[in-house]
């Protein structure tokens, strides 16, 4: 797919979020209104895959400390959304506190995050109904085959320092040194 030359020029031939120079494509920041250039950002494949995926790599998104100051509205909106998705991280909350969006950009940014509103209304609960928080320790209540990792997480395995996701039915945690997504219904809070 060819990128519009005016967009590439605006982006200075790099990803508008992380400044990676390779594997660039156009990314439509929904919901888009007005001229296409107003709601299309130039992003690398790493940023695109994480934005559209379930989890974010916090180390990669440290770049938002620079890109959040962009003069391009769709880049500001993306930066706000990504920081909001990681608001449980201290660094992301600090950046959100510094960031300013006018009222129309704030509405646009919030319109693209319905799952965050839902997750605040519906807490993540373990198999016994206990509310889970970021940083909690949980244990598995049954053996779970980990897809793509080639191992089975055994019943009784302790998962420390969990991270909540935007989906109240899932959490992220490290098992056998790998960061995986776990269904909260198969966990018990310690």
C-alpha positions as CSV (number, residue, x, y, z in Angstrom):
1,X,0.0,0.0,0.0
2,X,1.3,3.4,-1.0
3,X,1.3,6.2,1.6
4,X,0.0,9.6,0.5
5,X,3.2,11.8,-0.1
6,X,1.7,14.7,1.9
7,X,1.3,12.4,4.9
8,X,4.8,11.1,4.6
9,X,6.1,14.6,4.4
10,X,4.1,15.6,7.5
11,X,5.5,12.6,9.3
12,X,9.1,13.3,8.1
13,X,9.2,9.7,6.7
14,X,9.1,8.1,10.2
15,X,6.4,6.6,12.5
16,X,4.5,9.5,14.1
17,X,4.4,7.7,17.4
18,X,7.8,6.0,17.9
19,X,9.9,7.5,15.0
20,X,10.7,4.1,13.5
21,X,11.7,4.6,9.8
22,X,10.7,1.2,8.5
23,X,7.5,-0.7,7.6
24,X,5.3,2.4,7.6
25,X,1.6,2.5,6.6
26,X,-1.4,4.7,7.0
27,X,-3.5,4.2,10.1
28,X,-7.1,5.6,10.3
29,X,-7.8,7.1,13.7
30,X,-11.5,6.3,14.2
31,X,-14.0,7.8,14.2
32,X,-12.6,10.0,11.5
33,X,-14.3,13.2,10.4
34,X,-13.3,15.8,7.8
35,X,-10.5,15.5,5.3
36,X,-8.6,12.1,5.3
37,X,-5.3,13.7,6.3
38,X,-7.0,15.0,9.5
39,X,-7.7,11.4,10.8
40,X,-4.9,9.4,9.2
41,X,-1.5,8.8,11.0
42,X,1.7,7.3,9.6
43,X,2.6,4.4,11.8
44,X,5.1,1.5,11.8
45,X,3.9,-2.1,12.0
46,X,5.0,-2.5,15.6
47,X,2.8,0.4,16.7
48,X,-0.1,-0.7,14.6
49,X,-0.1,-4.3,15.8
50,X,0.0,-3.2,19.5
51,X,-2.7,-0.6,19.0
52,X,-5.0,-3.2,17.5
53,X,-4.0,-6.0,19.9
54,X,-5.1,-6.8,23.4
55,X,-2.0,-5.9,25.2
56,X,0.6,-3.1,25.1
57,X,4.4,-3.4,25.6
58,X,5.0,-0.6,28.1
59,X,8.7,-0.3,27.1
60,X,7.8,0.5,23.5
61,X,5.3,3.2,24.5
62,X,7.8,5.3,26.5
63,X,8.1,7.1,23.1
64,X,4.7,8.8,23.9
65,X,6.5,11.2,26.1
66,X,7.7,12.9,22.9
67,X,4.9,12.1,20.4
68,X,2.1,13.4,22.8
69,X,3.3,16.9,22.0
70,X,2.8,16.5,18.3
71,X,0.9,19.3,16.5
72,X,-1.1,16.7,14.5
73,X,-4.5,16.1,16.1
74,X,-4.8,12.4,15.2
75,X,-1.4,11.7,16.7
76,X,-2.4,13.6,19.9
77,X,-5.6,11.5,20.0
78,X,-3.7,8.2,19.6
79,X,-1.2,9.2,22.3
80,X,-4.0,10.0,24.7
81,X,-5.7,6.7,24.0
82,X,-2.5,4.7,24.4
83,X,-1.7,6.5,27.7
84,X,-5.2,5.9,28.9
85,X,-5.0,2.2,28.2
86,X,-1.8,2.1,30.4
87,X,-3.1,4.6,33.0
88,X,-2.3,2.0,35.8
89,X,1.4,2.5,35.0
90,X,2.8,5.5,37.0
91,X,4.8,6.9,34.0
92,X,1.7,6.8,31.8
93,X,-0.5,8.5,34.4
94,X,2.1,11.2,34.8
95,X,2.2,11.9,31.1
96,X,-1.7,12.0,31.0
97,X,-1.6,14.5,33.8
98,X,0.7,16.7,31.7
99,X,-1.1,16.3,28.4
100,X,-3.7,18.8,27.2
101,X,-6.3,18.2,24.6
102,X,-9.0,20.7,23.7
103,X,-12.6,19.6,24.2
104,X,-13.2,18.4,20.7
105,X,-10.0,16.3,20.7
106,X,-10.9,14.8,24.1
107,X,-14.3,13.8,22.8
108,X,-12.7,12.2,19.7
109,X,-10.1,10.4,21.8
110,X,-12.8,9.1,24.2
111,X,-15.0,8.0,21.3
112,X,-12.4,5.4,20.4
113,X,-12.1,3.8,23.8
114,X,-15.5,2.2,24.7
115,X,-13.8,-0.8,26.3
116,X,-12.0,1.4,28.9
117,X,-15.4,2.9,30.1
118,X,-16.7,-0.7,30.3
119,X,-13.8,-2.0,32.3
120,X,-14.2,0.7,34.9
121,X,-17.8,-0.3,35.4
122,X,-17.1,-4.0,35.5
123,X,-14.3,-5.0,37.9
124,X,-12.1,-8.0,37.2
125,X,-13.0,-10.8,39.5
126,X,-11.3,-14.2,40.3
127,X,-13.1,-17.6,40.5
128,X,-14.4,-16.7,44.0
129,X,-15.7,-13.3,43.1
130,X,-12.9,-11.3,44.7
131,X,-12.0,-8.1,42.9
132,X,-8.5,-8.2,41.4
133,X,-6.2,-5.2,41.2
134,X,-2.9,-4.5,39.4
135,X,0.0,-6.0,41.4
136,X,-2.1,-8.7,43.1
137,X,-0.8,-12.3,43.3
138,X,-3.1,-15.1,42.1
139,X,-2.8,-18.9,41.8
140,X,-4.2,-21.1,39.1
141,X,-7.1,-23.4,40.1
142,X,-6.6,-25.8,37.1
143,X,-4.0,-26.8,34.6
144,X,-4.1,-24.5,31.6
145,X,-2.5,-25.2,28.2
146,X,-0.7,-22.1,27.0
147,X,-1.3,-21.6,23.3
148,X,1.8,-20.9,21.3
149,X,4.2,-21.3,24.2
150,X,4.3,-25.1,24.2
151,X,3.8,-25.7,27.9
152,X,1.0,-26.2,30.4
153,X,0.6,-23.9,33.4
154,X,0.0,-26.2,36.3
155,X,-2.7,-25.9,39.0
156,X,-1.3,-24.1,42.0
157,X,1.2,-22.0,40.0
158,X,1.5,-18.6,41.6
159,X,1.4,-15.6,39.3
160,X,2.8,-12.5,41.0
161,X,2.3,-8.8,40.1
162,X,-0.6,-9.3,37.7
163,X,-1.7,-6.5,35.3
164,X,-5.4,-5.9,34.5
165,X,-6.4,-5.6,30.8
166,X,-9.2,-3.6,29.2
167,X,-11.2,-6.8,29.2
168,X,-12.5,-7.5,32.7
169,X,-12.4,-11.3,32.0
170,X,-8.6,-11.4,31.4
171,X,-5.4,-10.5,33.3
172,X,-1.7,-10.5,32.2
173,X,1.0,-12.2,34.2
174,X,4.3,-14.1,34.0
175,X,4.3,-17.9,34.0
176,X,7.6,-19.7,33.4
177,X,9.1,-16.4,32.5
178,X,6.6,-15.6,29.7
179,X,4.0,-12.9,29.8
180,X,0.7,-14.5,29.0
181,X,-3.0,-13.6,29.2
182,X,-5.0,-15.6,31.7
183,X,-8.8,-16.0,32.1
184,X,-9.7,-14.6,35.6
185,X,-12.3,-17.4,36.1
186,X,-9.4,-19.8,36.4
187,X,-7.6,-17.8,39.1
188,X,-7.8,-17.4,42.9
189,X,-6.5,-14.3,44.6
190,X,-3.9,-15.0,47.3
